[in-house]
Amino acid sequence: MSDEVQKVKPGTFAALKNVAGFRELVERVVERSPSLPNIGVMHGRSGDGKTYASIYAQNKTRALRVEVGDSWTRKTLLTAILREGGLFTPKGTIPELSERVTEMLSAEPRRPLFIDEADKIVDRGYAEIVREIAMKSNVPVLLIGEEALPKKLERIERLHNRVLAWFGAEPCDLEDARKLANLLLPAKISDDLLEDIRVAGDGRARRIATSLDGVAQWTRSHGLQEVTRENYQGPDLYTGQPATARASRLIVQRGRTA
């Protein structure tokens, strides 16, 4: 949810249910008995606010957080964790880097490690190194990924067995949408229009925030103190789908539509 993070003030999404739910998941893993598994998993659809929830929790817990890239390898992951922990030029073989990661994490056993886009680690076949890090350091490790992440983890029994708790991100309800509106809009908004925005955005916080940004710009330009379904004539509500081209913009050349 990096788009929203750039648009809103720090902490403004803190009251959303998915943010609170992930925070509870982190606490569950941090406060576990030392003999229990030390991995938590948050999974859900794109746009439901998983990344923002992890950033908010990171700020509250001093967690180390890495976001896995498409081209990452085992060495890239280990290097990124070490850099996040303050070692800016880590060098060595994969076993050497893994040992340094374990030593670094073990020095603060209650400081969590967040791994966002964890699906990519599983898809590229190096999830076992996460299990190794979690097992040797015994720190709280939070994996964050898309809806299919739990099913993917089932195929890796030794890693799946180390999961203590799961949290599935939920679509925004009207209460969540109202909290977003209170933060992003300069005017009041009626429940019916807000529900239209929520439904159009499929309950995804990112899409709702995008629609609200359009509504905010329109209300400012018209000097409105309240916007409703009846008086709103601003940009189309954001659905995530590309807009249909208007007929007046279509150019017909040589019998073809360009």
C-alpha positions as CSV (number, residue, x, y, z in Angstrom):
1,M,0.0,0.0,0.0
2,S,2.9,2.3,-0.7
3,D,0.7,4.7,-2.7
4,E,-1.3,5.6,0.4
5,V,1.8,5.9,2.6
6,Q,3.0,8.7,0.4
7,K,-0.3,10.5,0.4
8,V,-1.3,10.6,4.0
9,K,0.2,11.8,7.3
10,P,2.1,9.3,9.4
11,G,-0.2,7.1,11.5
12,T,-3.4,8.1,9.8
13,F,-4.3,4.5,8.9
14,A,-3.6,3.2,12.4
15,A,-7.3,2.8,13.2
16,L,-8.1,0.5,10.3
17,K,-9.0,-3.0,11.2
18,N,-6.3,-4.7,9.2
19,V,-3.7,-2.4,10.8
20,A,-5.0,-3.3,14.3
21,G,-5.2,-7.0,13.3
22,F,-1.6,-7.2,12.2
23,R,-0.5,-5.4,15.3
24,E,-2.2,-8.0,17.4
25,L,-0.5,-10.8,15.3
26,V,2.9,-9.2,16.0
27,E,2.2,-9.0,19.7
28,R,1.1,-12.7,19.7
29,V,4.4,-13.8,18.2
30,V,6.5,-11.5,20.3
31,E,4.9,-12.5,23.6
32,R,4.8,-16.2,22.9
33,S,6.5,-18.8,25.2
34,P,10.1,-19.3,24.0
35,S,9.2,-23.0,23.3
36,L,6.5,-22.1,20.8
37,P,6.9,-21.5,17.0
38,N,8.1,-18.0,16.2
39,I,6.5,-17.2,12.8
40,G,3.3,-15.2,12.0
41,V,1.7,-14.8,8.6
42,M,-0.5,-12.0,7.3
43,H,-2.1,-12.7,3.9
44,G,-4.6,-11.0,1.8
45,R,-5.5,-9.3,-1.5
46,S,-3.4,-6.6,-3.2
47,G,-4.6,-3.2,-2.0
48,D,-6.0,-4.3,1.4
49,G,-3.3,-2.4,3.3
50,K,-0.9,-5.2,4.3
51,T,2.2,-3.2,3.5
52,Y,0.9,-0.1,5.4
53,A,0.0,-2.3,8.3
54,S,3.5,-3.7,8.4
55,I,5.1,-0.2,8.2
56,Y,2.8,1.0,11.1
57,A,3.8,-2.0,13.2
58,Q,7.4,-1.5,12.3
59,N,7.3,2.0,13.7
60,K,5.8,0.8,16.9
61,T,8.1,-2.2,17.5
62,R,11.4,-1.2,15.8
63,A,11.1,-4.2,13.6
64,L,13.5,-4.9,10.8
65,R,11.5,-4.8,7.6
66,V,12.5,-5.9,4.1
67,E,10.3,-6.0,1.0
68,V,11.3,-8.8,-1.4
69,G,12.0,-7.9,-5.0
70,D,11.2,-9.9,-8.1
71,S,14.9,-10.5,-8.9
72,W,16.0,-11.3,-5.3
73,T,18.0,-14.4,-4.4
74,R,19.1,-15.9,-1.1
75,K,22.1,-13.6,-1.0
76,T,20.0,-10.6,-1.8
77,L,17.6,-11.3,1.0
78,L,20.4,-11.9,3.6
79,T,22.2,-8.7,2.5
80,A,19.0,-6.7,2.7
81,I,18.3,-7.9,6.3
82,L,21.8,-7.0,7.3
83,R,21.6,-3.6,5.7
84,E,18.3,-3.0,7.5
85,G,20.0,-3.9,10.7
86,G,22.7,-1.3,10.1
87,L,25.5,-3.3,8.3
88,F,25.6,-1.3,5.0
89,T,28.3,-3.3,3.2
90,P,27.8,-6.9,4.1
91,K,30.1,-9.4,2.2
92,G,30.6,-13.1,2.3
93,T,29.2,-16.4,1.1
94,I,25.6,-17.3,1.7
95,P,26.4,-19.4,4.8
96,E,28.6,-16.6,6.2
97,L,25.8,-14.0,5.6
98,S,23.2,-16.3,7.1
99,E,25.4,-16.7,10.2
100,R,25.8,-13.0,10.5
101,V,22.0,-12.5,10.1
102,T,21.4,-15.0,12.9
103,E,23.9,-13.3,15.2
104,M,22.4,-9.9,14.5
105,L,18.8,-11.0,15.2
106,S,19.7,-13.0,18.3
107,A,21.2,-9.9,19.9
108,E,17.7,-8.5,20.3
109,P,15.4,-11.5,20.6
110,R,12.2,-9.5,20.9
111,R,12.8,-7.3,17.9
112,P,10.7,-8.7,15.0
113,L,11.7,-9.3,11.4
114,F,9.1,-8.5,8.8
115,I,9.4,-10.0,5.3
116,D,7.0,-8.4,2.9
117,E,6.2,-9.9,-0.5
118,A,7.1,-13.3,1.0
119,D,5.3,-15.1,-1.8
120,K,8.3,-14.4,-4.0
121,I,10.6,-16.3,-1.6
122,V,8.4,-19.3,-1.8
123,D,7.9,-19.1,-5.6
124,R,11.6,-18.8,-6.2
125,G,12.5,-21.8,-4.0
126,Y,14.5,-20.3,-1.2
127,A,11.9,-20.2,1.6
128,E,14.0,-22.7,3.5
129,I,16.5,-20.0,4.4
130,V,13.7,-18.1,6.2
131,R,13.0,-21.2,8.3
132,E,16.7,-21.5,9.1
133,I,16.9,-17.8,10.2
134,A,13.8,-18.2,12.3
135,M,14.9,-21.4,13.9
136,K,18.5,-20.3,14.7
137,S,17.7,-16.8,16.0
138,N,14.3,-17.6,17.6
139,V,13.2,-14.0,17.0
140,P,9.6,-13.1,15.9
141,V,9.4,-13.5,12.1
142,L,6.4,-12.1,10.3
143,L,5.7,-13.1,6.7
144,I,3.4,-10.9,4.6
145,G,2.0,-11.9,1.3
146,E,-0.9,-12.4,-1.0
147,E,-4.0,-14.6,-0.6
148,A,-2.3,-17.7,-1.8
149,L,0.6,-17.6,0.7
150,P,-0.9,-20.0,3.2
151,K,-1.5,-22.6,0.5
152,K,2.1,-22.1,-0.8
153,L,3.5,-22.6,2.7
154,E,1.6,-25.8,3.1
155,R,3.9,-27.3,0.5
156,I,6.9,-26.6,2.7
157,E,6.1,-28.7,5.8
158,R,9.1,-27.7,7.9
159,L,8.4,-24.0,7.5
160,H,4.6,-24.4,7.8
161,N,5.1,-26.2,11.1
162,R,6.8,-23.1,12.5
163,V,3.8,-20.8,12.0
164,L,2.3,-19.9,15.3
165,A,-0.6,-17.6,14.1
166,W,-2.2,-16.4,10.9
167,F,-4.1,-13.2,10.1
168,G,-6.1,-12.8,6.9
169,A,-6.6,-9.2,5.8
170,E,-10.2,-8.3,5.3
171,P,-11.9,-5.8,2.8
172,C,-12.7,-2.4,4.3
173,D,-16.2,-2.1,5.7
174,L,-18.1,1.2,5.9
175,E,-16.5,2.0,9.2
176,D,-13.0,1.7,7.7
177,A,-14.1,3.8,4.7
178,R,-15.4,6.5,7.1
179,K,-12.1,6.6,8.9
180,L,-10.3,7.1,5.6
181,A,-12.8,9.8,4.5
182,N,-12.3,11.6,7.8
183,L,-8.6,11.7,7.1
184,L,-8.5,12.4,3.4
185,L,-11.5,14.7,2.8
186,P,-11.8,18.4,3.5
187,A,-15.6,18.1,3.5
188,K,-18.3,15.9,5.0
189,I,-19.4,12.9,2.9
190,S,-22.7,11.1,3.0
191,D,-22.9,7.4,3.9
192,D,-24.5,6.5,0.5
193,L,-21.7,8.1,-1.5
194,L,-19.1,6.6,0.7
195,E,-20.6,3.2,0.4
196,D,-20.6,3.6,-3.4
197,I,-16.9,4.4,-3.2
198,R,-16.3,1.3,-1.0
199,V,-18.2,-1.0,-3.3
200,A,-16.6,0.4,-6.5
201,G,-13.2,-0.2,-4.9
202,D,-14.1,-3.7,-3.9
203,G,-13.3,-2.9,-0.3
204,R,-9.6,-2.3,-1.1
205,A,-8.1,0.5,1.0
206,R,-5.9,1.6,-1.9
207,R,-8.8,2.0,-4.3
208,I,-11.0,3.7,-1.7
209,A,-8.2,6.2,-0.9
210,T,-7.8,6.9,-4.7
211,S,-11.5,7.7,-5.1
212,L,-11.5,9.8,-2.0
213,D,-8.5,11.8,-3.4
214,G,-10.5,12.6,-6.5
215,V,-13.5,13.6,-4.4
216,A,-11.3,15.8,-2.2
217,Q,-9.9,17.7,-5.2
218,W,-13.4,18.2,-6.6
219,T,-14.9,19.5,-3.4
220,R,-12.0,21.9,-2.9
221,S,-12.4,23.3,-6.4
222,H,-16.1,23.8,-5.9
223,G,-15.8,25.1,-2.3
224,L,-18.2,22.5,-0.9
225,Q,-18.6,21.7,2.8
226,E,-20.5,18.5,2.1
227,V,-20.7,16.0,-0.7
228,T,-23.4,13.5,-1.3
229,R,-24.5,11.0,-4.0
230,E,-27.0,13.6,-5.3
231,N,-24.6,16.6,-5.7
232,Y,-21.3,14.8,-6.6
233,Q,-20.3,15.3,-10.2
234,G,-16.6,14.8,-9.9
235,P,-14.2,12.1,-11.3
236,D,-15.6,8.6,-11.7
237,L,-15.2,6.4,-8.7
238,Y,-12.0,4.3,-8.9
239,T,-12.5,0.6,-9.6
240,G,-9.0,-0.3,-10.6
241,Q,-10.2,-0.8,-14.2
242,P,-8.9,1.4,-17.1
243,A,-11.4,4.0,-18.2
244,T,-13.3,3.4,-21.4
245,A,-12.2,5.7,-24.2
246,R,-14.7,8.4,-25.1
247,A,-16.0,8.3,-28.7
248,S,-14.9,11.8,-29.3
249,R,-11.3,10.7,-28.6
250,L,-11.3,7.8,-31.1
251,I,-9.4,8.5,-34.3
252,V,-10.4,6.7,-37.4
253,Q,-7.7,6.3,-39.9
254,R,-7.8,4.2,-43.1
255,G,-10.8,2.4,-42.0
256,R,-9.3,1.4,-38.7
257,T,-9.9,2.7,-35.2
258,A,-6.6,4.0,-33.7
